[in-house]
Amino acid sequence: MSTQAELARENMVENQIRTWEVLDPRVLEVLGRLHREDFVPERFRGMAFVDVELPLGHGEVMLKPVVEGRVLQAVAIEPGQRVLEIGTGSGFLSACLAELGGRVHSVELHADLADQARRNLAGAGIAGVTVEVCDALTDYATKEPFDCVVLTGAVFALPERVRGWVRPGGRLFAITGESPAMQALLHTRVDATHWQTESLFETDIPYLTNATPPRHFTL
């Protein structure tokens, strides 16, 4: 890898991600080690370390590096924990979750993005990630709840079925609300019926399919 890319990656971590209150050394180490540029579509590779969302197709994006950092810090993955990711995208966040020790099952609506993510993960030598093609918000089902669920696209309102995928003591990261004023929230399941919610930051990202606000009709 070129010195230029290494310097750009270090600058991304130190001058973007760290300054946005991402201080977890495990998260910073993973983001500084993984080659993010290898997960970026080739036409945008020169922008791999820039603080912008990068288009992937089908209206999906790679999140900004600072947002990726905040997500990874918030969910606090421990080795061996089961993680469900909704929206695989390029596979980069999947790779980070796996490198933090998670056993990651990622669900992607679009088969071409899922195929590319699998290639990206294999090329990076990432084990511990499986990618399933499915509309998570309407069709996905699991018999065993997860330690952590991460939604990589926004939802206007958090579907109740998503809460059911989280075991007691587990965490759920979701960005909810109506553009352009969305809230990144960490929901922790206390027990079968009780949750604690922490507001992390404001942002504005594309919605997951079937998770957009209801239409506003005007006369």
Protein Blocks (a to p, Z undefined) as FASTA:
>chain_A
ZZklmmmmmmmmmmmmmmnopabfklmmmmmmpcfklmgcfklmmmmmpccdddebjhia
cddfklmmmmmmmnopaehiacddehjknommmmmmmmnopacddddfblklmmmmmmmm
mmnopghiacddddfklmgccfbdcfbdcdfbdcfbacfklmmmpcehiacdddedjdfb
dcddddddfblmbccdddfbdcdddddehiaccddddZZ
